[in-house]
Amino acid sequence: VIRVPSLGRQINPIKDHFAFKQLLEVIKEVKPDILHTHTFKAGYIGRIKTRDINKAAGKPVKFVHTFHGHLFNDPEFSGLKSLIITSFERRFAKRTDAIVTVGAQVAKELLAREIGQPEQFTNIPPGVEPLKLPKAMPRTKITIGWIARVTGVKNPLRALEIANLFPDAQFLIAGGGDLLDQVKAQAPKNTKVLGWTDAAKLFAASDIILSTSENEGMPVALIEAQLAGKPVVATDVGSVSEVVLNHETGIVTNKNAGSIALALESLLLDKQKRTEMGTLATSRANALFSVDRMINAHVDLYKWIV
């Protein structure tokens, strides 16, 4: 691992300039055949001046970029920011030999915004190791777990709205973010706001996992939940429906609180359905999201472009 000290998440022209210079030094040393970038910022630094990178490597470099989702439906990147990001991604796609998406729906949404060409795209789902769940503590109430960044795009306030509709159930909210204080202040009596929490502990303490996101790429937390044998109720955004097989390993629904509540209620009332869904969820997730499958797909891609 070689760290690029100036590379950070926030847009900062001065630091970004130094990050590119530092990346060139790495390129000169390593002389890679392929430069594979992840996240918007890394993709920006890695593809802004491809000629300089080729010169530093002393040969033509193949460029690969992975979209783990996108920012277009994120409230933090709306309006002008969204237009700027779209413009950059269209430009960078023309300099990219292969574009990887972690879900088929992500690719569709990018193509709809005229980012890249269909022949550039390869779908490679993430490889996820099953978590080792601790022994579950006895509980008297059915427990619904929610785990994500506690921020607008994950819509934790909708989770609280749902919790208010089921006073006899226990809700657990795990994660940190800019809305954490607001969530704590508005949480009903049947909801514990845990902050940052080990996902394995949350899954062990939950009968059902709830996701209320406005947007997702390929939600790793839901893959982990399915590997843990937990049925999921989730909003139908991004590649959620590629993780949760609707009415077989969970229920995928629209963003309306009433629809989410109906889906959740159907599982709360049917223990056998929860058990059957959880069993199928584990076997399906093991088949689709193994680490070996992800690695082999990347190796095949690299061989193809080189």
C-alpha positions as CSV (number, residue, x, y, z in Angstrom):
1,V,0.0,0.0,0.0
2,I,1.4,3.4,-1.0
3,R,-0.5,6.3,0.4
4,V,-1.1,9.5,-1.5
5,P,-0.9,12.0,1.4
6,S,-2.8,14.9,-0.3
7,L,-5.7,12.8,-1.6
8,G,-8.8,13.6,0.4
9,R,-12.6,13.3,-0.1
10,Q,-13.3,17.1,-0.2
11,I,-12.7,19.1,-3.3
12,N,-9.6,21.2,-2.6
13,P,-7.8,22.6,-5.7
14,I,-4.4,23.0,-3.8
15,K,-4.4,19.6,-2.2
16,D,-5.8,18.0,-5.4
17,H,-2.9,19.5,-7.4
18,F,-0.4,18.0,-5.0
19,A,-2.3,14.7,-4.9
20,F,-1.9,14.5,-8.7
21,K,1.8,15.3,-8.5
22,Q,2.2,12.6,-5.8
23,L,0.3,10.1,-7.9
24,L,2.7,10.8,-10.8
25,E,5.6,9.9,-8.5
26,V,3.9,6.6,-7.7
27,I,3.3,5.9,-11.4
28,K,7.0,6.5,-12.2
29,E,8.0,4.0,-9.5
30,V,5.4,1.3,-10.1
31,K,4.9,1.7,-13.9
32,P,1.5,0.1,-13.9
33,D,-0.2,-1.5,-16.9
34,I,-3.6,-0.5,-15.5
35,L,-4.8,2.4,-13.3
36,H,-8.0,1.4,-11.5
37,T,-9.7,4.2,-9.6
38,H,-12.6,4.1,-7.1
39,T,-14.8,7.1,-6.0
40,F,-15.4,10.4,-7.8
41,K,-12.3,12.1,-6.3
42,A,-9.9,9.3,-7.2
43,G,-11.4,9.0,-10.6
44,Y,-10.9,12.8,-11.1
45,I,-7.2,12.7,-10.0
46,G,-6.5,9.5,-12.0
47,R,-8.1,10.6,-15.2
48,I,-7.7,14.4,-15.4
49,K,-4.4,14.3,-17.2
50,T,-4.0,10.8,-18.8
51,R,-1.2,11.9,-21.0
52,D,0.9,12.8,-18.0
53,I,0.2,9.5,-16.4
54,N,1.2,7.6,-19.6
55,K,4.4,9.7,-19.8
56,A,5.2,8.9,-16.1
57,A,4.6,5.2,-16.7
58,G,6.7,5.2,-19.9
59,K,3.9,3.4,-21.8
60,P,0.2,3.5,-22.5
61,V,-1.8,2.8,-19.4
62,K,-5.2,1.3,-19.4
63,F,-7.8,3.2,-17.3
64,V,-10.5,1.5,-15.3
65,H,-13.0,3.2,-13.0
66,T,-15.5,1.6,-10.6
67,F,-18.7,3.3,-9.6
68,H,-19.8,2.0,-6.2
69,G,-23.0,4.0,-6.8
70,H,-23.3,7.6,-7.8
71,L,-24.1,11.0,-6.2
72,F,-26.9,12.1,-8.4
73,N,-29.7,11.4,-6.0
74,D,-27.8,12.5,-2.9
75,P,-29.3,15.6,-1.3
76,E,-25.7,16.8,-0.6
77,F,-24.9,16.8,-4.4
78,S,-28.1,18.2,-5.9
79,G,-28.6,21.1,-8.4
80,L,-25.4,22.7,-9.7
81,K,-23.1,20.1,-8.0
82,S,-25.0,17.3,-9.8
83,L,-24.6,19.0,-13.2
84,I,-20.9,19.6,-12.6
85,I,-20.3,16.0,-11.5
86,T,-22.3,14.7,-14.5
87,S,-20.2,16.9,-16.9
88,F,-16.9,15.6,-15.4
89,E,-18.0,12.0,-15.5
90,R,-19.0,12.3,-19.2
91,R,-15.7,13.7,-20.0
92,F,-13.7,11.1,-18.0
93,A,-15.7,8.2,-19.4
94,K,-14.2,9.0,-22.9
95,R,-10.7,8.4,-21.4
96,T,-11.7,5.2,-19.7
97,D,-11.1,1.7,-21.2
98,A,-13.5,0.0,-18.9
99,I,-16.2,1.1,-16.4
100,V,-17.1,-1.2,-13.6
101,T,-20.4,-0.9,-11.7
102,V,-21.2,-2.8,-8.5
103,G,-24.8,-3.3,-9.7
104,A,-26.6,-3.5,-13.1
105,Q,-29.0,-0.7,-12.0
106,V,-26.1,1.7,-11.4
107,A,-25.0,1.1,-15.0
108,K,-28.5,1.9,-16.3
109,E,-28.6,5.1,-14.4
110,L,-25.2,6.2,-15.6
111,L,-26.1,5.5,-19.2
112,A,-29.3,7.4,-18.8
113,R,-27.2,10.4,-18.0
114,E,-25.1,9.8,-21.1
115,I,-22.0,8.7,-19.1
116,G,-20.0,6.1,-21.0
117,Q,-21.1,3.7,-23.7
118,P,-22.8,0.3,-23.1
119,E,-19.7,-1.7,-24.3
120,Q,-17.5,0.0,-21.7
121,F,-19.5,-1.4,-18.7
122,T,-18.9,-4.5,-16.7
123,N,-21.0,-5.4,-13.6
124,I,-19.0,-6.8,-10.7
125,P,-20.9,-7.2,-7.4
126,P,-18.8,-6.8,-4.3
127,G,-17.3,-9.8,-2.5
128,V,-18.4,-9.9,1.1
129,E,-17.2,-12.1,3.9
130,P,-20.0,-13.3,6.2
131,L,-19.8,-11.7,9.6
132,K,-19.3,-13.8,12.7
133,L,-22.4,-13.1,14.7
134,P,-22.2,-13.1,18.5
135,K,-24.7,-15.2,20.5
136,A,-28.0,-13.4,20.4
137,M,-29.3,-12.3,23.8
138,P,-32.9,-13.3,24.7
139,R,-35.5,-10.7,23.7
140,T,-39.2,-10.4,24.4
141,K,-40.0,-8.1,21.4
142,I,-39.5,-8.5,17.7
143,T,-36.5,-6.3,16.9
144,I,-36.0,-4.3,13.7
145,G,-32.4,-3.1,13.0
146,W,-31.4,-0.2,10.8
147,I,-27.7,0.4,10.0
148,A,-26.3,3.1,7.7
149,R,-24.8,6.6,7.7
150,V,-27.2,8.7,9.6
151,T,-27.5,11.3,6.9
152,G,-30.1,12.6,4.4
153,V,-29.5,10.1,1.6
154,K,-30.2,7.2,4.0
155,N,-33.3,8.9,5.4
156,P,-33.1,7.8,9.0
157,L,-36.1,10.1,9.8
158,R,-38.3,7.8,7.7
159,A,-37.1,4.9,9.9
160,L,-38.4,6.8,12.9
161,E,-41.7,7.4,11.2
162,I,-42.0,3.7,10.7
163,A,-41.0,3.0,14.3
164,N,-43.9,5.2,15.5
165,L,-46.3,2.9,13.6
166,F,-45.2,-0.2,15.6
167,P,-45.0,0.7,19.3
168,D,-44.9,-3.0,20.3
169,A,-41.8,-3.7,18.3
170,Q,-38.2,-2.7,19.2
171,F,-36.2,-0.6,16.8
172,L,-32.4,-0.3,16.8
173,I,-30.7,2.6,14.8
174,A,-27.0,2.2,14.2
175,G,-24.5,4.5,12.5
176,G,-23.1,8.0,12.7
177,G,-23.6,11.1,10.7
178,D,-24.8,14.7,10.5
179,L,-28.4,13.8,11.5
180,L,-27.5,11.7,14.5
181,D,-28.4,14.4,17.1
182,Q,-31.8,15.0,15.3
183,V,-32.5,11.3,15.2
184,K,-31.7,11.0,18.9
185,A,-34.0,13.9,19.7
186,Q,-36.9,12.6,17.7
187,A,-36.6,8.8,18.4
188,P,-39.8,7.3,19.9
189,K,-39.7,5.3,23.1
190,N,-39.5,2.0,21.3
191,T,-36.3,3.0,19.5
192,K,-32.7,2.9,20.7
193,V,-30.2,5.1,18.8
194,L,-26.9,3.3,19.2
195,G,-24.5,5.5,17.2
196,W,-21.6,3.6,15.6
197,T,-22.1,-0.1,16.2
198,D,-20.5,-3.3,15.1
199,A,-22.8,-4.6,12.3
200,A,-22.5,-8.2,13.6
201,K,-23.9,-7.2,17.0
202,L,-26.8,-5.4,15.3
203,F,-27.7,-8.3,13.1
204,A,-27.5,-10.7,16.0
205,A,-29.9,-8.5,18.0
206,S,-32.4,-8.1,15.1
207,D,-35.1,-10.2,13.6
208,I,-35.5,-8.0,10.5
209,I,-33.3,-5.4,8.9
210,L,-34.9,-2.2,7.6
211,S,-33.4,0.1,4.9
212,T,-35.0,3.5,4.1
213,S,-32.5,4.9,1.7
214,E,-33.2,7.5,-1.0
215,N,-30.4,6.2,-3.1
216,E,-28.0,3.3,-3.0
217,G,-25.2,1.7,-5.1
218,M,-24.8,-1.9,-4.1
219,P,-25.6,-1.8,-0.4
220,V,-23.0,-3.9,1.4
221,A,-24.8,-3.7,4.7
222,L,-27.8,-5.4,3.2
223,I,-25.5,-8.1,1.7
224,E,-24.1,-8.7,5.1
225,A,-27.6,-8.9,6.6
226,Q,-28.6,-11.5,4.0
227,L,-25.5,-13.5,4.6
228,A,-26.4,-13.4,8.3
229,G,-29.8,-14.9,7.5
230,K,-31.9,-11.8,8.1
231,P,-34.9,-10.9,6.0
232,V,-34.7,-7.3,4.8
233,V,-37.4,-4.7,4.1
234,A,-35.9,-2.0,1.9
235,T,-36.8,0.8,-0.5
236,D,-36.4,0.0,-4.1
237,V,-33.4,2.2,-5.0
238,G,-30.1,1.6,-6.8
239,S,-29.2,-2.1,-6.8
240,V,-31.2,-3.0,-3.7
241,S,-33.4,-5.4,-5.7
242,E,-30.2,-7.2,-6.9
243,V,-29.4,-8.0,-3.2
244,V,-32.9,-8.6,-1.8
245,L,-35.0,-11.0,-3.9
246,N,-38.5,-9.5,-3.5
247,H,-40.9,-11.7,-1.5
248,E,-38.2,-14.4,-1.3
249,T,-35.4,-13.1,0.8
250,G,-37.1,-9.9,1.9
251,I,-39.5,-7.3,0.6
252,V,-38.5,-4.4,-1.7
253,T,-40.9,-1.5,-1.7
254,N,-41.3,2.1,-2.8
255,K,-40.3,5.0,-0.6
256,N,-43.7,5.7,0.8
257,A,-43.9,5.2,4.6
258,G,-47.2,3.4,4.3
259,S,-45.9,0.9,1.8
260,I,-42.8,0.2,3.9
261,A,-45.0,-0.2,7.0
262,L,-47.2,-2.8,5.2
263,A,-44.2,-4.8,4.0
264,L,-42.7,-4.7,7.5
265,E,-46.1,-5.7,9.1
266,S,-46.3,-8.8,6.9
267,L,-43.0,-10.1,8.3
268,L,-43.7,-9.1,11.9
269,L,-46.9,-11.2,11.8
270,D,-45.3,-14.3,10.2
271,K,-42.4,-15.9,12.0
272,Q,-42.3,-18.8,9.5
273,K,-41.9,-16.4,6.6
274,R,-39.1,-14.7,8.3
275,T,-37.3,-18.0,8.9
276,E,-37.8,-19.1,5.3
277,M,-36.6,-15.8,3.9
278,G,-33.6,-15.8,6.1
279,T,-32.5,-19.3,5.1
280,L,-32.8,-18.5,1.4
281,A,-31.1,-15.1,1.9
282,T,-28.0,-16.8,3.2
283,S,-27.6,-19.4,0.4
284,R,-28.3,-16.8,-2.3
285,A,-25.9,-14.2,-0.9
286,N,-23.2,-16.8,-0.6
287,A,-23.6,-17.7,-4.2
288,L,-23.7,-14.2,-5.6
289,F,-21.4,-12.1,-3.4
290,S,-18.4,-14.4,-2.7
291,V,-15.0,-12.9,-2.6
292,D,-13.7,-15.5,-5.1
293,R,-16.3,-14.5,-7.6
294,M,-15.4,-10.8,-7.3
295,I,-11.7,-11.5,-7.7
296,N,-12.1,-13.8,-10.7
297,A,-14.3,-11.2,-12.4
298,H,-11.6,-8.5,-12.0
299,V,-8.9,-10.8,-13.2
300,D,-10.9,-11.6,-16.3
301,L,-11.5,-7.9,-16.9
302,Y,-7.8,-7.0,-16.6
303,K,-6.8,-9.7,-19.0
304,W,-9.4,-8.6,-21.5
305,I,-8.4,-4.9,-21.6
306,V,-4.6,-5.6,-21.6
